[in-house]
Amino acid sequence: MEPIISIQGLGKTYAGGFTALNNVDLQIKRGEIFALLGPNGAGKTTLISIVCGIVNASHGKVTVNGYDIQRNYRKARNEIGLVPQEISTDAFETVWAAVKFSRGLFGKAPNPAYLEKILRQLSLWEKKDNKIITLSGGMKRRLMIAKALSHEPNVLFLDEPTAGVDVELRQDMWEMVRGLQDSGVTIILTTHYIEEAEEMADRVGVINHGELVLVEEKNILMQKMGEKELSLNLPEPLQKIPDALADLPLSLSGDGSQLVYRFDVKSEDTGIAEFLRRLNAVNIEFRDLHTRESSLEEIFVNLVNGARREREELLSKETQE
Ligand SMILES: Nc1ncnc2c1ncn2[C@@H]1O[C@H](COP(=O)(O)OP(=O)(O)OP(=O)(O)O)[C@@H](O)[C@H]1O
């Protein structure tokens, strides 16, 4: 199936000469939830702003549902709903007037039945005659989503949808976003909360210093990059790791009561059987054991740090030459 968004060779150098995006290629699949992760200043907002036609690209090509964002700007923009990070609405307008107005901005014929559907879906229908100023923070966020959906876009961009939102509300938002996906909307979200990507995304893209360093199915990423730990609780604490086991990837907790064996998830042979056999040979007993997988957060930190190290090495080589 054709991707709903296709980005090729996208670059952006701002007027001052700063390059915020460098040769980005990315295809967004129809119906997926795609999470764009990256540290502050990585280029996430620049990328979204270009696709939404708010910022002009320096080079490259973007199509949204087949429409080129430059040659066919209006049609491309019609395909997209954008929920910005900041809540910006007229406080004295009613909820209903706000969504009706947003739809009108796109030149769409009125469709009260559709607006009712999205307000119900976002649990805002009861509040439709309320002034925005009377809504809670969570309701205002949902209203921003309703406004972004008012012209029936196929793609929804959510820029940091849950920044500064409490845990309960965050989970409500996740549920609601899944509901939108079920209704056929493709969702691209940027987030600083890796937990959010882990929870929600079908695929993850990591952007760092304007470069897309990785795009991967979330499950595959977690399998491929992840390390697992096998922890053994020892009835008798150890002073140190026995010399006979020194060649194994082991670590000992501070109080010596927990021995941790690290293994690579992707490796065919985890070495666990051999490890347990050798443990037995040196008469170390254990009370129980459990395993733990690395989180997307650890994977992400490793990736970004790895890329930074590579860049620093490259720079130091260049200065030596
Ligand atoms: N109008 C502009 N002129 C010059 N530089 C800009 C402009 N807008 C953004 N930048 C720079 O481009 C880089 C990328 O910014 P961008 O807002 O895309 O990052 P981001 O990944 O969205 O960051 P955050 O997570 O902090 O929102 C930053 O270094 C920023 O200072």
Ligand as a Chemical Component Dictionary entry (heavy atoms), coordinates in Angstrom:
data_LIG
# 
_chem_comp.id                   LIG 
_chem_comp.type                 NON-POLYMER 
_chem_comp.pdbx_formal_charge   0 
_chem_comp.three_letter_code    LIG 
# 
loop_
_chem_comp_atom.comp_id 
_chem_comp_atom.atom_id 
_chem_comp_atom.alt_atom_id 
_chem_comp_atom.type_symbol 
_chem_comp_atom.charge 
_chem_comp_atom.model_Cartn_x 
_chem_comp_atom.model_Cartn_y 
_chem_comp_atom.model_Cartn_z 
_chem_comp_atom.pdbx_ordinal 
LIG N1  N1  N 0 13.141 29.895 13.132 1  
LIG C1  C1  C 0 14.307 29.352 13.481 2  
LIG N2  N2  N 0 15.470 29.978 13.192 3  
LIG C2  C2  C 0 16.657 29.430 13.518 4  
LIG N3  N3  N 0 16.796 28.234 14.154 5  
LIG C3  C3  C 0 15.677 27.568 14.468 6  
LIG C4  C4  C 0 14.379 28.086 14.149 7  
LIG N4  N4  N 0 13.448 27.195 14.583 8  
LIG C5  C5  C 0 14.141 26.171 15.146 9  
LIG N5  N5  N 0 15.483 26.399 15.066 10 
LIG C6  C6  C 0 16.546 25.516 15.572 11 
LIG O1  O1  O 0 16.448 24.261 14.918 12 
LIG C7  C7  C 0 16.734 23.206 15.842 13 
LIG C8  C8  C 0 15.581 22.209 15.846 14 
LIG O2  O2  O 0 14.453 22.812 16.472 15 
LIG P1  P1  P 0 13.064 22.044 16.620 16 
LIG O3  O3  O 0 12.106 23.010 17.259 17 
LIG O4  O4  O 0 12.687 21.441 15.340 18 
LIG O5  O5  O 0 13.476 20.901 17.667 19 
LIG P2  P2  P 0 12.559 19.880 18.467 20 
LIG O6  O6  O 0 13.145 18.543 18.225 21 
LIG O7  O7  O 0 11.145 20.077 18.147 22 
LIG O8  O8  O 0 12.853 20.317 19.965 23 
LIG P3  P3  P 0 11.917 20.293 21.284 24 
LIG O9  O9  O 0 11.860 18.865 21.685 25 
LIG O10 O10 O 0 12.727 21.107 22.218 26 
LIG O11 O11 O 0 10.600 20.886 20.925 27 
LIG C9  C9  C 0 16.993 23.861 17.185 28 
LIG O12 O12 O 0 18.397 23.974 17.353 29 
LIG C10 C10 C 0 16.361 25.228 17.044 30 
LIG O13 O13 O 0 17.044 26.191 17.822 31 
# 
loop_
_chem_comp_bond.comp_id 
_chem_comp_bond.atom_id_1 
_chem_comp_bond.atom_id_2 
_chem_comp_bond.value_order 
_chem_comp_bond.pdbx_ordinal 
LIG N1  C1  SING 1  
LIG C1  N2  SING 2  
LIG C1  C4  DOUB 3  
LIG N2  C2  DOUB 4  
LIG C2  N3  SING 5  
LIG N3  C3  DOUB 6  
LIG C3  C4  SING 7  
LIG C3  N5  SING 8  
LIG C4  N4  SING 9  
LIG N4  C5  DOUB 10 
LIG C5  N5  SING 11 
LIG N5  C6  SING 12 
LIG C6  O1  SING 13 
LIG C6  C10 SING 14 
LIG O1  C7  SING 15 
LIG C7  C8  SING 16 
LIG C7  C9  SING 17 
LIG C8  O2  SING 18 
LIG O2  P1  SING 19 
LIG P1  O3  DOUB 20 
LIG P1  O4  SING 21 
LIG P1  O5  SING 22 
LIG O5  P2  SING 23 
LIG P2  O6  DOUB 24 
LIG P2  O7  SING 25 
LIG P2  O8  SING 26 
LIG O8  P3  SING 27 
LIG P3  O9  DOUB 28 
LIG P3  O10 SING 29 
LIG P3  O11 SING 30 
LIG C9  O12 SING 31 
LIG C9  C10 SING 32 
LIG C10 O13 SING 33 
# 
